[in-house]
């Protein structure tokens, strides 16, 4: 139960609802106990009538009175039981809501390293399947536990008052039940953990298969993928069956022990009645009803125990992520106006997950309103510079200064709100095109959206769709072509009119003519804004105020376009190569 202590704060939050539910539960149990008492009374009345102690009129009156009490108590008990379920089960839904939000908030805080080390399917499984199992503990398990405890206490009191000796024999099987539950619970906990791990593996496999369905079809490996899925599903099935086999022992054991109690009541009670130790045969009938009233609560002991064990296994998995301290922390509350001055001083950075050093002693500066272009081979560290400016990672050595302030001394939310970022792999959400563009500025008007799309040279493409800007995109923007996705992503960045614009090779999927038009618009939009363009095309970099060339994480060339094309090196060779390719294509 150690892992489930995390939920105590939520139980305290909703303590009023829980206390009301507990009171209703106790009162409901008391009303339901009218039935066995008045069944006993009916037997006594019948015995008196048979012995001629009371008249027929008195017999009918007392019989009717007992029946009305039973019906009335049953109705009131049922109504209270309804409110008991409404009160306590609702609490479990509140806790489910709060816990999902807590997990999601934690996911939002965690760095990119976390997402590189953990699969999407596993993240989804913990916030859905695992939280669902925890909700069963916070609702049904608690409700039935309170119900069982209240019923046991009240029933045992009534039973002891009726016949202490018969009560002792009736509850005799219960200690045996406790030992069985204890032993089975340990095994259930172990197997539940394994089951949840396999559910995460299944979620991850299916998520990756659906996301990469185009690759699977292109390579014609549907059959192999299905075989892999069947193999994983079969393993998961075996683990589920293994868990079910242990859980299957509960109900048969409950029925056996309750049946034993009934036999003891009939035999011991019958002997006591014969010996004159109990006054009426109705006491035996009363005890049989008591025992059967305990049947479901006792049976739920096993079910509740199973729920608790599964919930603990799930909460343990949830706690693993909740206990992770975010690597990127926002320790500053005050906002500072970001003007766009950026300076890298001897910055070095190594990725934790791969241990690859992406940047080595990098130094450069950009004044507010200037444009910097970064050129280099694949893997030279170009995108890493943009990630560090957005503080998606913290540097290992050196310093990054923005507005003459260390980057980690700036309010993180304020910093990122001042940046418009277009990643190399454009990511669009499964929403309308308009909302994807407005993602950069939620309060943007339709005119703002259209103007941003025009500046990104994608407006003409959008209006050709049947629903125009209201066209809903498929997952990851699969409805659009690569170039269209990049241009929508550019529109999303420029609509917010940020102080810093970061473009990570975002024109690689568009043709040269469209690139020229976009760059021309960006030159107008970026006036007064600090702009960094990462590209492998000289055409995207030539108009920048400054160009740096990276190779293996180091700056090997630096200057303007006119300066660099006159110096023998990577930039000049790239320029001549692309110039030759352009001439060849035109001819």
PEDAMO-V16547 format. One record per residue. N is the residue number from 1. PHI is phi as a letter, one per 40 degrees, with the letter a starting at -180 (NA if undefined). OMEGA is omega in whole degrees, -180 to 180 (NA if undefined). BURIAL is b if it has 16 or more other C-alpha atoms within 10 Angstrom, else e. Layout:
BEGIN
n->[N,N]
phi->[PHI,PHI]
omega->[OMEGA,OMEGA]
burial->[BURIAL,BURIAL]
END
This chain:
BEGIN
n->[1,2,3,4,5,6,7,8,9,10,11,12,13,14,15,16,17,18,19,20,21,22,23,24,25,26,27,28,29,30,31,32,33,34,35,36,37,38,39,40,41,42,43,44,45,46,47,48,49,50,51,52,53,54,55,56,57,58,59,60,61,62,63,64,65,66,67,68,69,70,71,72,73,74,75,76,77,78,79,80,81,82,83,84,85,86,87,88,89,90,91,92,93,94,95,96,97,98,99,100,101,102,103,104,105,106,107,108,109,110,111,112,113,114,115,116,117,118,119,120,121,122,123,124,125,126,127,128,129,130,131,132,133,134,135,136,137,138,139,140,141,142,143,144,145,146,147,148,149,150,151,152,153,154,155,156,157,158,159,160,161,162,163,164,165,166,167,168,169,170,171,172,173,174,175,176,177,178,179,180,181,182,183,184,185,186,187,188,189,190,191,192,193,194,195,196,197,198,199,200,201,202,203,204,205,206,207,208,209,210,211,212,213,214,215,216,217,218,219,220,221,222,223,224,225,226,227,228,229,230,231,232,233,234,235,236,237,238,239,240,241,242,243,244,245,246,247,248,249,250,251,252,253,254,255,256,257,258,259,260,261,262,263,264,265,266,267,268,269,270,271,272,273,274,275,276,277,278,279,280,281,282,283,284,285,286,287,288,289,290,291,292,293,294,295,296,297,298,299,300,301,302,303,304,305,306,307,308,309,310,311,312,313,314,315,316,317,318,319,320,321,322,323,324,325,326,327,328,329,330,331,332,333,334,335,336,337,338,339,340,341,342,343,344,345,346,347,348,349,350,351,352,353,354,355,356,357,358,359,360,361,362,363,364,365,366,367,368,369,370,371,372,373,374,375,376,377,378,379,380,381,382,383,384,385,386,387,388,389,390,391,392,393,394,395,396,397,398,399,400,401,402,403,404,405,406,407,408,409,410,411,412,413,414,415,416,417,418,419,420,421,422,423,424,425,426,427,428,429,430,431,432,433,434,435,436,437,438,439,440,441,442,443,444,445,446,447,448,449,450,451,452,453,454,455,456,457,458,459,460,461,462,463,464,465,466,467,468,469,470,471,472,473,474,475,476,477,478,479,480,481,482,483,484,485,486,487,488,489,490,491,492,493,494,495,496,497,498,499,500,501,502,503,504,505,506,507,508,509,510,511,512,513,514,515,516,517,518,519,520,521,522,523,524,525,526,527,528,529,530,531,532,533,534,535,536,537,538,539,540,541,542,543,544,545,546,547,548,549,550,551,552,553,554,555,556,557,558,559,560,561,562,563,564,565,566,567,568,569,570,571,572,573,574,575,576,577,578,579,580,581,582,583,584,585,586,587]
phi->[NA,c,c,c,c,d,c,d,c,c,c,c,c,b,c,c,c,c,c,c,c,c,c,c,c,c,c,c,c,c,c,c,c,c,d,c,c,c,c,c,c,c,c,c,c,c,c,c,c,c,c,g,c,b,c,c,c,c,d,c,c,c,c,c,c,c,c,c,c,c,c,c,c,c,c,c,c,c,c,c,c,d,c,c,c,c,c,c,c,c,d,c,c,c,c,d,c,c,c,c,c,c,c,c,c,c,d,c,c,c,c,c,d,c,c,c,c,b,c,c,d,c,c,c,c,c,c,b,c,c,c,c,c,c,c,c,c,c,b,d,c,c,c,c,c,c,c,c,c,c,c,d,c,c,c,c,d,c,c,c,c,c,a,d,c,c,c,d,c,c,c,d,c,c,d,c,c,c,c,c,c,d,c,c,c,c,c,c,d,c,c,c,c,c,c,c,c,c,c,c,c,c,c,c,c,c,c,c,c,c,c,b,c,c,c,d,c,c,c,g,b,d,c,c,c,c,c,c,c,c,c,c,c,c,c,c,c,c,c,c,c,d,c,c,c,c,c,c,c,c,c,d,c,c,c,c,c,c,c,c,c,c,c,c,c,c,c,c,c,c,c,c,c,c,c,g,c,b,c,a,c,c,c,c,c,c,c,c,c,d,c,c,c,c,d,c,d,c,c,c,d,c,c,c,c,c,c,c,c,c,c,c,c,c,c,c,c,c,c,d,c,c,c,c,c,d,c,c,b,c,b,b,c,c,c,b,c,c,c,h,c,b,a,b,b,f,c,b,a,b,c,c,c,b,g,c,c,c,b,b,f,c,b,a,a,b,c,d,g,c,b,b,b,b,b,i,c,c,g,c,h,c,c,c,c,c,c,c,c,c,f,c,b,b,c,c,b,g,a,b,b,b,f,g,b,d,c,c,b,c,c,c,c,c,c,c,c,c,b,b,b,b,c,c,c,c,b,b,c,c,a,c,c,d,c,c,c,c,d,c,a,c,c,c,c,c,c,c,c,c,c,c,c,c,c,c,f,b,d,c,c,c,c,c,c,d,b,f,c,c,c,c,c,c,d,f,g,c,c,c,c,d,c,c,c,c,c,c,c,c,c,c,c,c,c,c,f,c,c,b,b,b,b,b,f,c,b,c,b,b,c,c,c,c,d,c,c,c,c,c,c,c,c,c,c,c,c,g,b,c,b,b,b,c,a,b,b,c,c,c,b,c,c,c,c,a,b,b,b,b,a,f,g,b,c,b,a,a,i,c,c,c,c,c,c,b,b,c,i,c,c,c,c,c,c,c,c,c,c,c,c,c,c,c,c,c,c]
omega->[-177,-177,-177,177,177,-177,-177,180,178,176,176,180,-178,-176,-179,179,-178,-180,177,179,179,179,179,180,-179,-179,179,179,180,-180,-180,-180,174,-175,-179,-180,-178,170,176,-180,179,177,180,179,179,180,178,180,179,180,179,-179,-180,-179,-180,-179,179,179,-179,-179,-179,178,179,179,-180,-180,180,177,179,-179,-179,-180,180,180,-180,179,180,179,179,177,177,-180,176,180,-180,-177,-173,179,177,178,-180,177,177,-180,177,179,-178,-178,178,178,178,180,-179,178,178,177,-179,-176,-173,-174,180,178,179,-177,175,-176,-176,-177,-178,-179,179,177,-180,-178,-178,-178,179,-176,-177,178,178,179,177,178,178,176,-176,-179,-176,-177,179,-179,-179,177,178,-179,-180,-179,-180,-179,180,-177,-177,-178,-179,177,179,-178,179,178,-179,-179,-179,-177,-179,177,-179,180,-178,-176,-177,-179,-173,176,177,179,-179,-180,-180,-180,-179,-177,-180,-178,180,-179,179,-180,-179,-177,178,179,180,179,-179,178,179,175,177,179,178,180,-180,-179,-178,179,180,179,-179,180,-179,-175,-180,178,179,-179,-178,180,177,-177,179,-178,180,179,179,178,179,179,179,179,179,179,179,177,178,179,180,179,178,179,178,177,-178,180,178,-180,-177,180,-172,-173,175,178,178,-178,179,-177,177,177,177,178,179,179,179,178,-177,-177,-178,-180,179,179,179,180,179,-179,178,-179,173,-169,-173,174,179,178,178,178,179,-179,178,178,178,-179,-180,174,179,-176,-178,177,180,179,-179,177,179,-180,180,179,178,179,-179,-179,178,179,179,177,180,-180,177,179,179,-178,179,-180,-179,-178,180,177,178,180,179,-176,177,-175,-177,-179,-175,179,176,180,-180,180,177,175,-178,178,174,179,175,-176,172,-178,178,178,-178,-172,-178,-177,177,177,-175,-180,-179,173,-178,176,173,179,177,176,179,178,180,177,177,174,179,-178,177,179,175,179,-178,177,-176,-178,-180,179,180,179,-179,178,176,-178,171,172,171,-176,177,-178,178,-179,173,-176,175,-176,-179,180,175,-174,180,176,176,175,-173,-179,179,179,-177,178,-180,-176,170,-170,176,-177,179,178,-175,-180,176,-177,179,-177,179,178,-180,-179,176,177,180,177,177,-179,-170,-178,-179,176,178,178,177,-179,-178,-180,178,179,178,179,179,178,179,-178,-178,177,-176,-176,177,176,-178,-178,177,-179,179,178,179,-177,174,-178,-178,177,-174,180,-175,174,-179,180,179,178,-180,-178,174,178,176,178,179,-178,-173,-177,-179,179,-177,178,-179,178,-180,-179,-176,178,-172,178,-176,-175,179,-180,-175,-179,179,178,-179,-180,-180,-179,178,178,-180,178,179,-177,-172,178,-178,180,175,-176,176,-179,173,-177,172,178,176,-178,179,-173,-167,-178,-179,177,-179,179,171,180,-180,173,179,175,-179,175,-179,176,-179,179,176,179,-178,180,-172,-180,178,178,179,-178,-175,-175,-180,179,179,180,-179,180,-178,176,179,-180,180,179,-180,-179,-178,-180,NA]
burial->[e,e,b,b,e,e,e,e,e,b,b,e,e,b,e,e,b,b,e,e,b,b,e,b,b,b,b,b,b,b,b,b,b,b,b,b,b,b,b,b,b,b,b,b,b,b,b,e,b,e,e,e,e,e,e,e,e,e,b,e,e,b,b,e,e,b,b,e,b,b,e,b,b,b,e,e,b,b,e,b,b,e,b,b,b,e,b,b,b,b,b,b,b,b,b,b,e,e,b,b,e,e,b,e,e,b,b,e,b,b,b,e,e,e,e,e,e,e,b,b,b,b,b,b,b,b,b,e,e,b,b,b,b,b,b,b,b,b,b,b,b,b,b,b,b,b,b,b,e,b,b,b,e,e,b,b,e,b,b,e,e,b,b,e,e,b,b,e,e,b,b,e,b,e,e,e,b,e,e,e,b,e,e,b,b,e,e,b,b,e,b,b,b,b,b,b,b,b,b,b,b,b,b,b,b,e,b,e,b,e,e,e,e,e,e,b,e,e,e,e,e,e,e,e,e,e,e,e,b,e,e,b,b,e,e,b,e,e,b,b,e,e,b,e,e,e,b,e,e,b,b,e,b,b,e,e,b,b,e,e,b,b,e,b,b,b,e,b,b,b,e,b,b,e,e,e,e,b,e,b,b,b,b,b,b,b,b,b,b,b,b,e,b,b,b,b,b,b,b,b,b,b,b,b,b,b,b,b,b,b,b,b,b,b,b,b,b,b,e,e,b,b,e,e,e,b,e,b,e,e,e,e,e,e,e,e,e,b,b,b,b,b,b,b,b,e,b,b,b,b,e,e,e,e,e,e,e,b,b,b,e,b,b,b,b,b,b,b,b,b,b,b,b,b,b,b,e,e,e,b,b,b,b,b,b,b,b,b,b,b,b,b,b,b,b,e,b,b,b,b,b,b,b,e,e,e,b,b,e,b,b,b,e,b,b,b,b,b,b,b,b,b,b,b,e,b,b,b,b,b,b,b,b,b,b,b,b,b,b,b,b,e,e,b,e,e,e,b,b,b,b,b,b,b,b,b,b,b,b,e,e,b,e,e,e,e,e,b,b,e,b,b,b,e,e,e,b,e,e,b,e,b,b,b,b,b,b,b,b,b,b,b,b,b,b,b,b,b,b,b,b,b,b,b,b,b,b,b,b,b,e,e,e,b,b,e,e,b,b,e,e,b,e,e,b,b,e,e,b,b,b,b,b,b,b,b,b,b,b,b,b,b,b,b,b,b,b,b,b,b,b,b,b,b,b,e,b,b,b,b,b,e,e,b,b,e,e,e,e,b,b,b,e,b,b,e,e,e,e,e,e,e,e,e,e,e,e]
END
